[in-house]
């Protein structure tokens, strides 16, 4: 799969862009604030229906549209799957008047002209985004690591999108009811309905994450072995907020060896244990006004030789682990979909030492559509630059070399 052409209208600093794209590697160079990262963000938004940088979608609209009656931004792409044919994929973001006259933000996704939900468009475009700040996957908050799992899974598993969406819609409703009960405006039995909804969705999310990490770890360990001369072992340790087990008796919990590497749990096995956990902590949840267990409190830790990289690893070890994780993510997506995801490298080459940089660039040469941004072309070997397209980005315009 690759994107054969891209059209941007009022997206970030791109007032209008129409360009054909090669099925290979492109280095985008230019000064800061010219639009290199915005170009990558367009691909990321097509794949995930969310921004990797903006907290609100309306921030993606070009500032020049603010005075228009109906401001909008549009990303459109012609996608060529490996099976042949072509798919027209469009995402339109718009501010339109609501019935009461106030502005309302709306997102419309279309595939070949037909409107689609986010889950229905999953997998048409898949990307792996690699940023300098990805060290946060080791050093940052648990939410950063949950986001990594959710974004990757949501691109290729439509059922996961639906489960996560249901969970994220149900959780605030349950929390609001917990607070009403604490204030004397509700009864604990009212939680039964929301618990049922939360358990059904949450069990599928947990099962999806476990399966994903089980498969991802195999490839990540292989890459990590190569990068470290087989001197270090990378382990992914999934830590759910409660401990479902295959037997349902509290033995052989996920924490053993990171999670149970030998037996995969299904959502049907997890669900009754999740329900029991919610019931057991119901009084405490009412007292605090929040749901204390569930996928929203799960954690993922990266271990190097069984030592937590976030607590004991060096910066070099952290960069190696993240590089292994991202390259493994690319291979996992290709294995699951049969399509090679687009690799988006936002100024990361400058963050890597020569050995890791050479390893990454060698992987780029193996094929697949890749976009690499940089402010310094000199960090790339001449033979690599000779083998790829080199384009300049200037104030929201592409200058092709």
LODREN-631764 format. One line per 10 residues: number of its first residue (from 1); for each residue z, x, y of N, C-alpha, C, CB. Coordinates in pm, whole numbers, m for minus. Each point is the difference from the previous one (the first is absolute). Glycine has a CB too. Layout:
N
NUM) Z,X,Y,Z,X,Y,Z,X,Y,Z,X,Y  ... .
This chain:
401
1) 0,83,m119,0,m83,119,0,88,125,122,m183,m125  m202,143,223,10,66,130,m46,m97,108,m38,228,m105  80,m202,227,m40,m82,114,m128,61,57,242,m68,53  m352,m7,m62,m130,51,42,m21,m11,151,m89,m63,m222  155,m34,284,m11,m13,146,127,m65,53,m252,m19,m13  285,54,136,120,m52,64,m33,m48,139,144,156,m134  m90,m272,169,m17,m58,133,137,m30,58,m226,m98,m63  253,148,182,126,m26,70,m31,m64,135,113,196,m117  m45,m305,146,m14,m68,128,137,m22,61,m212,m113,m78  233,170,195,128,m13,72,119,41,m87,m99,m186,133 .
11) 78,284,m219,108,48,m87,55,131,56,m104,m113,m202  232,109,243,63,118,60,m87,50,117,107,63,m224  m144,65,224,m80,49,113,m150,m6,m27,190,148,61  m229,m218,m170,m142,m18,m31,m48,m135,55,23,144,m209  m91,m140,323,m55,m124,55,m110,m53,m90,57,75,233  m141,16,m281,m108,m40,m90,m45,122,m79,m74,m185,157  74,174,m288,m46,109,m85,m78,m59,m116,196,145,66  m313,m92,m90,m82,m34,m116,m47,131,m62,m74,m225,101  112,251,m224,m39,128,m60,m18,m11,m150,122,117,182  m223,m47,m232,m17,18,m143,90,114,m46,m239,m87,8 .
21) 285,80,m132,95,98,m51,m49,57,m133,189,m121,117  m168,249,m139,m43,62,m127,104,m22,m110,m128,172,128  83,m162,m251,90,m5,m114,43,142,m32,m110,m211,m92  199,263,172,45,138,m14,105,29,105,m223,69,m93  241,57,124,106,41,93,m54,17,141,119,113,m189  m40,m159,286,m32,14,142,123,57,70,m165,m194,m8  145,300,85,106,54,84,m21,m53,141,23,211,m143  79,m278,196,m4,m54,135,85,89,89,m35,m237,m86  m28,301,183,76,89,87,m10,m44,145,m38,189,m160  134,m148,237,2,m35,142,139,18,55,m186,m162,m34 .
31) 198,150,164,130,13,65,87,m120,m34,m103,134,186  229,m125,m151,93,m110,m24,m36,m121,84,179,165,m54  m142,m285,2,m19,m127,71,m147,m36,22,217,41,112  m304,4,m200,m142,m34,10,m41,m111,m96,m44,234,71  127,m260,m174,m33,m108,m93,m14,43,m144,m110,m108,186  147,231,m220,m14,46,m139,89,m82,m94,m54,231,83  181,m243,m47,92,m76,m84,m35,m149,0,180,168,48  m227,m220,65,m40,m140,6,m115,m30,m97,73,m8,241  m160,105,m257,m112,m16,m94,54,m15,m142,m151,136,152  246,m52,m189,60,m11,m133,76,m132,m15,19,250,m11 .
41) 47,m291,119,79,m123,m6,m86,m121,m34,158,99,165  m283,m99,m123,m89,m112,m31,m18,m14,m151,m119,33,220  101,77,m291,m13,m5,m146,131,m46,m64,m172,185,9  281,m133,42,131,m37,m54,24,m150,18,89,231,50  m130,m285,63,21,m143,24,m88,m85,m92,58,50,239  m180,m7,m263,m86,m72,m93,64,m8,m138,m202,74,130  264,36,m172,55,6,m135,134,m72,m12,m117,215,m29  199,m215,134,137,m48,m12,33,m122,85,60,232,m49  m149,m268,142,26,m110,94,123,25,86,m107,m157,m161  139,284,181,110,37,88,m31,134,64,165,m129,m142 .
51) m97,158,252,m18,127,67,101,102,m52,m86,m118,203  42,243,m211,91,107,m39,79,53,118,m156,61,m184  120,m105,306,59,59,120,58,m103,97,m160,184,m25  101,m302,32,45,m101,97,101,m94,m64,m222,14,119  322,m53,m41,100,m95,m51,m51,m143,4,179,154,77  m278,m181,10,m59,m134,11,m152,12,1,203,m86,127  m269,m6,m195,m146,4,m7,m65,m12,137,14,m99,m226  48,29,317,m63,m19,131,m15,132,76,97,m230,7  m21,332,m48,m13,131,63,m133,67,m35,248,22,m7  m317,m76,m93,m128,57,m40,m114,m43,90,83,5,m232 .
61) m63,m109,312,m104,m49,90,m19,97,116,54,m237,m64  m179,268,93,m32,87,112,58,m56,129,m210,73,m116  271,16,195,68,m46,121,m95,m72,96,159,191,m24  m289,m161,18,m97,m60,92,m20,m149,m26,m112,220,16  159,m271,m132,m19,m142,m32,111,m89,56,m119,72,m206  221,m12,268,118,m77,42,m35,m115,94,134,206,m27  m232,m187,112,m34,m105,96,m99,m102,m51,45,164,173  m92,m152,m296,m99,m93,m54,67,m130,m45,m142,194,m72  67,m305,71,59,m128,m41,54,1,m142,m158,m111,155  91,181,m246,45,8,m139,m17,144,m49,m62,m245,m42 .
71) 159,332,70,m11,140,m43,m11,11,m152,133,69,203  m214,24,m250,m14,18,m143,m38,144,m31,m67,m242,m27  88,280,m98,m49,126,m54,m61,m30,m136,175,139,126  m278,m63,m163,m64,m24,m129,m32,133,m68,m97,m218,85  126,222,m214,m40,112,m85,m93,m58,m106,218,131,40  m336,m75,m52,m95,m49,m101,m56,120,m75,m59,m204,140  37,186,m269,m49,111,m82,m91,m52,m109,207,132,48  m308,m53,m80,m83,m23,m118,53,90,m110,m204,m62,139  256,1,m244,65,73,m109,m94,2,m120,231,m66,83  m249,185,m139,m86,14,m118,85,37,m122,m195,71,145 .
81) 225,m168,m230,75,31,m124,m87,84,m94,133,m214,23  m69,283,m115,m74,84,m94,m86,m82,m95,182,168,15  m147,m296,m32,m78,m86,m89,m132,m42,62,213,m81,m100  m231,113,229,m122,m37,69,19,m117,93,m126,86,m192  23,m115,270,8,m110,95,69,43,128,5,m160,m188  23,64,273,65,27,127,87,m119,38,m192,149,73  307,m122,m16,93,m104,44,24,17,149,111,m10,m229  m120,m99,301,28,2,144,145,m44,21,m244,m49,58  323,136,m1,144,m23,15,32,2,149,51,106,m226  12,m212,275,33,m10,142,143,m44,19,m238,m52,53 .
91) 305,113,44,133,m44,42,m5,m21,151,117,127,m191  m81,m246,234,2,m33,142,143,m31,42,m238,m89,m10  281,153,116,132,m23,57,m20,m63,136,104,194,m125  m38,m307,150,m27,m70,126,125,m65,56,m232,m39,m76  236,29,207,101,m76,71,m65,m129,47,126,210,74  m82,m322,m126,m59,m127,36,109,m96,47,m186,36,m167  151,m136,246,102,m93,49,49,m93,m110,m103,12,226  233,m26,m236,62,m97,m92,m8,m138,61,156,176,m92  m126,m282,16,m6,m136,55,83,m19,127,m37,m80,m230  148,155,242,82,m14,120,m46,91,113,190,m62,m145 .
101) m303,134,123,m55,84,105,46,144,m2,m13,m203,132  115,234,m209,47,138,m8,m92,82,m90,238,m76,37  m249,207,m12,m89,83,m83,55,15,m142,m75,124,205  m14,m130,m302,37,12,m141,m90,104,m64,78,m241,m9  m16,336,m63,m78,105,m64,m45,m46,m138,127,177,128  m253,m151,m161,m54,m43,m129,m86,111,m60,5,m241,75  2,253,m208,m80,97,m74,m90,m75,m97,180,178,22  m309,m146,m19,m96,m65,m89,m71,107,m81,m31,m193,162  34,178,m295,m66,93,m91,m117,m71,m64,215,125,m44  m331,m63,46,m119,m59,m63,m66,102,m91,m33,m152,198 .
111) m10,106,m314,m78,80,m93,m132,m72,m23,208,96,m112  m317,m32,150,m133,m62,m8,m3,m135,71,m39,118,m218  108,m125,331,0,m120,83,102,m105,m36,m235,44,32  297,m34,m151,97,m100,m44,142,47,32,m158,m73,m184  237,m17,241,136,37,38,87,22,m125,m26,m132,214  110,234,m207,84,36,m115,144,26,47,m201,100,m118  296,m123,24,137,41,25,12,151,m25,88,m231,m66  23,290,111,20,143,m17,m8,39,m147,142,4,206  m73,m77,m292,0,32,m142,m138,m9,m64,232,m82,m8  m315,m8,58,m134,m17,m56,m93,115,36,33,m246,11 .
121) 0,317,96,m83,113,43,50,133,m54,m56,m127,206  168,126,m278,58,124,m51,m98,70,m93,230,m97,20  m245,227,m2,m82,80,m89,m144,19,44,144,m79,m176  m190,1,275,m138,18,46,m16,136,66,m24,m248,31  123,286,50,8,134,57,138,54,m34,m164,m54,191  169,175,m245,129,64,m28,3,136,68,20,m122,m222  96,158,273,14,126,73,130,69,m39,m135,m93,192  135,223,m176,122,81,m5,8,71,134,m8,31,m256  113,m60,330,20,59,133,105,109,m8,m65,m217,111  31,334,m62,90,116,m4,25,43,144,m85,76,m230 .
131) 212,m83,272,40,30,137,102,114,3,m44,m240,65  51,315,45,106,100,11,140,m60,m14,m151,132,147  169,m254,m102,132,m62,m5,36,m50,m140,m30,m66,238  m59,87,m337,30,m47,m135,119,73,m62,m240,m56,m26  288,161,90,125,60,m45,114,m102,2,m78,224,85  59,m333,m6,101,m106,4,16,m65,m137,m54,m40,241  m45,54,m327,14,m54,m135,112,70,m77,m243,m57,1  276,176,43,112,73,m62,123,m3,90,m164,148,m118  144,m125,245,113,17,91,42,m129,70,m75,233,32  m10,m335,m35,25,m119,78,85,m104,m71,m214,43,109 .
141) 210,m165,m55,82,m110,m51,m63,m61,m125,81,m46,233  m1,m25,m313,m55,m66,m119,m117,m93,32,226,14,m102  m225,m75,221,m109,m91,37,m134,72,1,161,m133,137  m163,263,m101,m125,76,m1,m55,12,m141,77,128,201  10,m107,m297,m45,15,m139,m38,m135,m62,147,202,m22  m75,m307,60,m41,m134,m46,m138,m35,56,242,m72,m15  m265,108,139,m131,m29,62,m111,73,m73,111,m34,223  m86,158,m263,m100,75,m76,m37,m73,m128,89,214,96  10,m260,m171,m27,m72,m124,m76,m129,28,207,98,m102  m162,m173,203,m59,m131,28,m144,11,48,227,m84,56 .
151) m254,179,33,m135,15,54,m98,41,m110,95,61,224  m54,33,m309,m90,46,m107,m27,m112,m99,88,234,27  17,m300,m74,m17,m107,m97,m80,m116,56,214,68,m104  m190,m101,229,m65,m118,59,m151,18,14,211,m47,123  m257,172,m121,m144,22,11,m76,m30,m129,49,173,169  19,m164,m282,m73,m9,m126,53,m107,m96,m51,239,27  166,m298,2,57,m101,m90,22,m129,79,112,180,m143  m208,m273,141,15,m124,78,126,m77,m35,m246,m12,12  289,12,m139,120,m73,m38,124,59,68,m106,m57,m219  102,188,244,113,63,70,5,m46,145,m16,201,m152 .
161) m101,m215,214,m6,m50,138,66,m137,9,m213,130,41  178,m216,m135,56,m136,1,151,1,m21,m218,m87,m86  264,171,m9,144,6,m28,77,55,119,m51,32,m242  0,73,303,67,60,115,2,m96,118,m70,228,m78  m40,m298,99,m6,m98,109,101,m112,m22,m244,54,35  252,m104,m158,97,m106,m30,142,51,21,m159,m102,m165  186,223,121,134,56,14,37,15,147,m27,121,m219  m65,m68,298,29,25,142,11,m129,80,m119,217,m19  57,m325,m29,17,m130,67,130,m68,m44,m249,m24,13  291,47,m137,119,m66,m52,129,65,48,m132,m66,m199 .
171) 132,198,208,123,73,33,62,m45,133,m91,193,m127  17,m206,236,61,m46,125,58,m142,m12,m160,146,125  94,m231,m204,50,m137,m18,135,3,m73,m238,m88,m7  248,171,m95,126,10,m72,110,59,89,m127,26,m216  95,76,292,99,59,90,48,m98,105,m106,221,m38  14,m301,90,39,m100,99,95,m103,m61,m219,33,119  191,m72,m244,88,m96,m67,137,62,m27,m200,m109,m106  204,236,69,128,67,m20,86,m6,127,m109,153,m169  47,m132,281,76,m5,127,46,m141,32,m131,196,83  46,m296,m114,41,m139,25,119,m38,m89,m238,m58,65 .
181) 235,104,m190,112,m29,m91,128,64,53,m159,m13,m196  149,138,243,117,69,54,57,m72,122,m94,216,m84  8,m285,158,44,m73,119,44,m142,m33,m156,138,137  149,m175,m266,43,m133,m40,m106,m107,15,224,68,62  m350,m28,m46,m108,m97,21,m90,m14,m123,6,54,243  39,m1,m358,m79,m11,m121,88,15,m122,m199,90,120  141,m119,m236,73,8,m126,m61,109,m88,58,m246,15  26,322,m90,m52,106,m86,m107,m47,m98,219,109,23  m209,m234,m70,m99,m47,m98,m141,m5,60,180,m133,m112  m188,128,245,m132,1,64,m74,132,m25,88,m156,175 .
191) m14,259,m212,m63,129,m27,m81,0,m129,186,107,123  m162,m202,m211,m67,1,m130,m152,3,15,194,m125,m96  m247,42,185,m145,m6,18,m54,134,49,16,m245,49  49,302,54,m51,125,57,19,116,m97,52,m85,230  55,81,m310,19,104,m101,m114,m3,m101,249,m15,30  m289,m105,m70,m109,m12,m97,m129,59,56,108,m207,m93  m136,178,220,m121,54,63,9,152,14,m31,m217,124  147,266,m82,16,143,22,m9,77,m131,144,m49,199  m85,m6,m305,m2,66,m131,m142,7,m55,234,m81,m43  m307,m28,53,m137,m3,m55,m87,106,66,24,m245,m47 .
201) m17,254,180,m81,99,71,56,140,m16,m65,m177,165  197,192,m150,61,132,m5,m17,69,m134,162,m80,166  m153,5,m275,m17,60,m133,m141,57,m15,168,m162,m95  m267,94,149,m137,51,m8,m17,125,87,m82,m234,m43  149,238,157,m6,119,86,63,119,m71,7,m145,206  110,127,m264,68,110,m69,m83,49,m118,222,m94,70  m274,2,m149,m82,39,m114,m125,76,45,85,m199,m126  m146,153,236,m118,69,51,30,140,47,m90,m219,67  202,235,2,38,133,46,30,94,m116,91,m102,209  m22,52,m309,33,85,m115,m126,48,m70,216,m124,m29 .
211) m308,33,3,m124,36,m67,m80,100,82,m4,m225,m108  m3,202,238,m74,89,90,58,140,m2,m56,m194,145  188,207,m132,63,131,6,m9,73,m134,155,m86,175  m149,12,m283,m16,60,m132,m137,69,m10,151,m177,m101  m256,109,144,m135,55,m9,m23,109,104,m80,m220,m88  134,200,210,m21,97,107,67,133,m32,m14,m188,164  129,183,m225,76,122,m26,m78,96,m89,211,m129,24  m285,78,m121,m75,86,m92,m99,87,77,24,m171,m182  m102,110,272,m99,76,76,67,87,105,m168,m182,m38  274,132,102,69,79,103,61,126,m60,48,m211,128 .
221) 6,200,m247,57,118,m66,m107,103,m31,180,m143,m97  m296,97,54,m110,92,m33,m44,78,124,m75,m154,m184  55,82,296,m40,67,124,110,95,47,m142,m199,63  266,154,m72,113,82,45,12,127,m83,118,m207,77  m142,198,m207,m1,119,m86,m104,101,50,73,m140,m197  m193,91,230,m106,89,48,42,70,129,m172,m148,m106  231,74,198,35,54,130,116,99,m7,m81,m211,101  167,195,m198,119,87,m9,m10,102,m113,134,m187,92  m250,201,m151,m13,94,m110,85,m37,m120,m49,174,166  64,m307,m186,77,m56,m111,147,43,2,m211,m3,m134 .
231) 261,35,254,140,42,12,93,m113,41,m82,226,59  25,m340,m15,84,m110,45,m51,m133,m57,54,126,212  39,m213,m243,m33,m132,m54,36,m107,101,37,83,m235  m134,m168,267,21,m111,93,32,m126,m78,m158,104,169  265,m171,m133,40,m124,m65,12,m110,105,122,128,m181  m171,m247,149,16,m116,87,112,m87,m56,m246,6,69  350,m25,6,114,m77,m48,8,m133,74,124,213,m57  m155,m318,m14,7,m135,56,141,m52,m18,m245,m45,m50  306,1,159,137,m48,m2,5,m143,56,87,238,26  m107,m338,m111,17,m137,46,143,m23,48,m177,m77,m160 .
241) 195,m25,243,132,m27,57,97,m58,m103,m109,m38,221  57,m4,m336,85,m34,m113,m66,63,m123,84,m221,106  m21,214,m221,m46,81,m113,m46,m84,m119,156,177,75  m274,m239,m65,m52,m72,m117,m33,97,m112,m93,m178,150  113,135,m273,m25,84,m116,m79,m77,m104,211,128,45  m282,m58,m133,m78,m70,m103,86,m92,m86,m156,193,m2  280,m152,m25,87,m80,m84,76,m106,79,21,196,m152  m18,m180,285,73,m95,83,150,15,m10,m188,m153,m26  235,269,m24,144,18,m20,58,114,82,m30,m91,m228  m47,137,327,52,105,86,m19,141,m54,162,m164,80 .
251) m223,179,m198,m21,132,m57,m145,45,27,175,m47,m180  m196,179,182,m131,60,26,m60,m57,127,m36,34,m245  110,m25,353,m44,m52,129,m117,81,53,232,m80,48  m295,29,58,m114,68,60,35,142,43,m85,m222,76  212,244,m36,35,132,52,m12,110,m105,152,m113,159  m145,79,m287,m10,100,m105,m141,61,3,173,m123,m143  m181,255,164,m128,69,10,m87,m57,111,13,51,m243  48,m100,350,m75,m57,110,m20,m149,m21,m114,218,38  64,m256,m150,m3,m136,m50,m32,12,m149,m75,m103,226  77,m4,m296,m24,7,m144,m145,40,m25,178,m177,m44 .
261) m200,305,11,m135,51,m16,m67,m47,m128,69,197,131  8,m250,m223,m54,m30,m132,m28,m148,m23,123,197,m82  m56,m282,157,m19,m144,m18,m17,m67,135,137,4,m212  m249,m69,229,m28,m66,127,56,m142,m3,m207,140,33  273,m179,75,57,m134,7,m96,m96,67,228,98,8  m233,m218,m58,m85,m104,58,79,m80,103,m134,m12,m213  62,m64,294,66,m87,97,87,m103,m71,m191,33,160  149,m77,m277,77,m99,m76,133,58,m48,m215,m108,m72  220,238,43,125,63,m39,92,23,121,m119,109,m191  59,m79,304,77,32,120,58,m125,64,m145,198,37 .
271) 70,m309,m38,38,m120,75,140,m52,m31,m239,m57,3  278,35,m130,135,m53,m24,110,95,44,m94,m125,m191  69,255,186,101,96,44,12,m1,153,m47,141,m203  m65,m158,271,2,m13,146,75,m127,40,m220,126,17  192,m235,m87,69,m127,29,151,14,m19,m206,m128,m71  246,195,m37,143,20,m26,64,86,109,m44,m20,m246  m31,119,295,53,86,107,23,m80,128,m118,198,m102  21,m281,139,15,m82,121,119,m94,m12,m246,14,38  263,m71,m156,112,m93,m20,134,74,7,m148,m146,m142  155,264,82,125,76,m4,45,43,139,m61,80,m227 .
281) m34,m54,315,37,48,133,m15,m109,107,m69,230,m71  61,m356,28,m26,m108,95,111,m9,106,m123,m124,m181  249,129,140,110,m13,97,m6,112,104,143,m110,m175  m168,233,129,m7,113,93,m122,m11,91,118,143,m167  m229,m195,115,m120,m19,82,25,m102,109,m143,59,m196  215,m167,161,35,m101,101,87,63,108,m15,m185,m174  112,265,132,90,61,96,m75,92,96,184,m13,m168  m281,88,116,m75,94,84,m121,m64,68,75,180,m151  m123,m291,95,m116,m66,59,m132,64,m33,148,m69,179  m154,150,m285,m124,66,m41,m9,5,m152,0,138,211 .
291) m121,m129,m262,m23,17,m143,21,147,m35,m163,m194,m5  254,220,m87,45,137,m26,m83,75,m102,224,m77,57  m300,6,m140,m81,67,m102,m141,m56,0,204,38,m140  m297,47,97,m139,m42,m8,m92,112,43,67,m237,44  m197,217,m57,m98,105,33,10,51,144,m148,m102,m167  202,21,258,12,44,139,105,108,16,m71,m225,73  148,254,m179,100,106,5,m24,108,m106,163,m167,89  m280,165,m149,m34,101,m100,m19,136,65,m107,m176,m142  115,279,62,m15,137,48,m88,78,m97,226,m9,112  m297,107,m57,m79,96,m78,39,139,47,m194,m164,m30 .
301) 231,250,m62,34,137,34,m95,95,m73,241,m63,36  m276,172,31,m84,105,m58,89,118,m35,m203,m76,133  198,118,m258,83,110,m47,m87,118,m40,175,m163,m78  m130,283,110,m66,123,m41,97,76,m89,m142,11,212  102,7,m336,90,60,m100,135,m72,m2,m114,221,32  106,m354,m28,116,m89,m10,96,10,119,m20,20,m244  m25,40,353,79,2,123,m74,m79,106,100,225,m59  m27,m310,131,m59,m89,99,m67,82,110,174,m176,m51  m305,158,66,m76,77,99,43,m33,142,m192,8,m157  237,m132,181,45,m37,133,131,63,40,m120,m210,m31 .
311) 200,248,m68,131,59,28,0,152,m14,105,m212,m79  m183,263,m16,9,142,m33,m131,76,12,183,m61,m151  m294,m9,170,m129,68,3,m30,65,133,m79,m162,m166  m2,269,163,m45,65,122,m117,m79,59,75,227,m87  m114,m192,210,m115,m67,61,m127,27,m81,107,19,228  m120,104,m279,m117,32,m82,m4,m82,m127,2,229,94  113,m246,m158,6,m82,m122,m32,m145,32,171,156,m97  m123,m204,211,m27,m138,39,m149,m21,22,228,m17,105  m293,110,m36,m144,m13,24,m78,3,m132,28,108,225  14,m23,m316,m67,7,m130,16,m131,m76,40,247,m8 .
321) 79,m304,10,25,m126,m70,m83,m113,60,232,78,m54  m242,m83,185,m77,m106,65,m149,17,m30,173,m17,183  m223,140,m180,m140,23,m32,m29,m45,m143,m7,193,161  97,m161,m254,m18,m44,m138,2,m151,m10,107,212,m80  m17,m276,154,12,m145,m4,m127,m68,52,248,22,30  m302,28,80,m118,m62,59,m124,18,m87,99,41,226  m115,78,m283,m115,21,m87,14,m81,m128,m29,229,96  153,m245,m143,24,m86,m117,m30,m145,32,174,159,m81  m140,m202,202,m29,m137,43,m150,m26,m5,204,2,148  m282,95,m105,m146,m15,m3,m49,m18,m144,m19,141,208 .
331) 68,m58,m300,m42,m9,m139,46,m132,m64,8,250,m15  113,m294,49,51,m125,m55,m87,m117,44,233,93,m1  m270,m97,127,m85,m109,50,m134,m1,m72,113,14,223  m172,104,m240,m129,5,m67,12,m47,m144,m69,189,148  177,m151,m215,21,m42,m139,15,m151,m10,109,219,m48  m37,m280,143,26,m143,m6,m120,m84,40,237,50,47  m319,m1,47,m108,m82,53,m139,43,m47,143,m40,197  m154,162,m247,m132,52,m33,m76,48,121,m3,m152,m192  65,147,310,m63,42,124,83,111,64,m100,m231,34  33,332,17,73,109,65,39,m43,141,m125,174,m138 .
341) 253,m171,173,40,m43,134,m45,99,107,197,m117,m101  m208,66,222,m34,85,114,124,82,35,m172,m168,87  153,297,m69,110,89,35,m1,23,150,m10,112,m227  121,m143,292,13,14,145,105,107,29,m66,m244,38  24,355,19,90,112,26,11,19,151,m63,113,m220  175,m155,276,16,3,145,75,125,43,0,m251,5  m75,354,28,55,124,56,103,64,m92,m40,m92,228  21,79,m359,99,56,m92,m33,143,m41,43,m230,m83  m169,271,96,m37,135,m43,80,105,77,m230,m82,m58  254,57,186,74,95,82,146,10,m42,m154,m48,187 .
351) 205,m55,m257,139,m1,m42,23,73,m132,26,m216,119  m135,250,m188,13,62,m132,m23,151,8,m77,m215,m106  146,289,20,m25,143,m7,m135,24,m67,250,49,m9  m305,71,18,m135,26,m55,m18,m41,m145,m14,186,158  117,m165,m242,m13,m33,m142,m14,m150,m20,134,203,m59  m47,m282,121,m6,m145,m16,m125,m56,66,250,m10,m6  m289,68,121,m120,m46,67,m123,22,m87,105,49,221  m114,68,m283,m114,30,m87,m3,m96,m118,9,241,68  108,m272,m124,7,m92,m114,m50,m138,42,195,129,m97  m152,m176,215,m41,m131,49,m150,m4,25,225,m33,102 .
361) m278,134,m34,m142,0,33,m86,9,m125,54,106,219  m6,m38,m322,m74,6,m125,m8,m138,m62,75,237,m36  33,m316,45,m2,m138,m49,m97,m86,80,238,26,m75  m247,m1,204,m93,m76,85,m144,21,m45,160,19,194  m191,104,m235,m137,32,m41,m40,m69,m130,25,219,114  73,m269,m190,m33,m58,m131,m69,m134,11,194,119,m94  m204,m172,213,m73,m125,17,86,m110,58,m142,66,m189  77,m173,228,69,m113,62,m5,10,150,150,m16,m198  m149,m98,263,m7,m4,146,133,47,59,m168,m189,m9  159,282,103,119,59,60,m23,21,148,59,113,m216 .
371) 43,m143,296,m5,26,144,120,86,36,m123,m219,46  97,332,19,103,96,36,m2,19,150,m20,117,m223  132,m140,289,5,22,144,67,134,29,9,m248,41  m52,310,68,59,127,42,m30,25,147,m23,91,m233  113,m20,295,m25,48,136,m48,145,m2,174,m157,88  m171,221,m207,m36,140,m12,m92,21,m121,217,67,108  m344,m52,m83,m94,25,m109,24,136,m64,m166,m146,115  226,237,m40,16,137,m49,92,12,m121,m40,75,232  120,m179,m261,90,8,m115,m74,m21,m132,186,m81,145  m312,37,m138,m77,m26,m121,m90,120,m31,5,m249,46 .
381) m16,286,m173,m91,110,m38,m145,m37,33,158,70,m184  m237,28,226,m141,m28,33,m77,m64,m114,8,191,155  19,m149,m279,m75,m56,m112,34,m148,m20,m6,226,m108  130,m265,140,35,m141,m11,m72,m81,107,225,62,m96  m223,m14,220,m67,m72,109,m149,m12,m26,173,83,160  m231,17,m226,m143,m6,m30,m32,m105,m106,m17,240,59  118,m281,m136,m24,m94,m111,28,m145,38,58,183,m156  m11,m208,279,36,m136,41,m68,m33,133,221,17,m121  m213,m145,159,m46,m41,132,109,32,102,m145,m184,m100  105,229,216,95,30,108,m41,m80,123,45,234,m91 .
391) 40,m330,129,m27,m86,115,107,18,106,m116,m166,m149  77,149,273,96,9,110,35,m141,50,m92,228,65  217,m248,m28,45,m126,57,34,22,145,87,m79,m223  m151,1,311,20,12,144,18,m139,59,m136,213,9  257,m244,38,28,m124,72,m56,m123,m70,m1,132,209  29,m145,m338,m43,m117,m74,m147,1,m38,174,m121,117  m235,238,m119,m140,13,m41,m11,110,m105,m81,m80,227  m12,62,m320,m29,102,m101,m122,80,40,101,m144,m178  m88,275,176,m113,89,25,m26,74,m131,55,26,251  m163,m64,m317,m29,55,m132,m74,133,13,m9,m233,m96 .
401) 61,334,21,m61,132,4,m118,12,m95,220,93,63 .
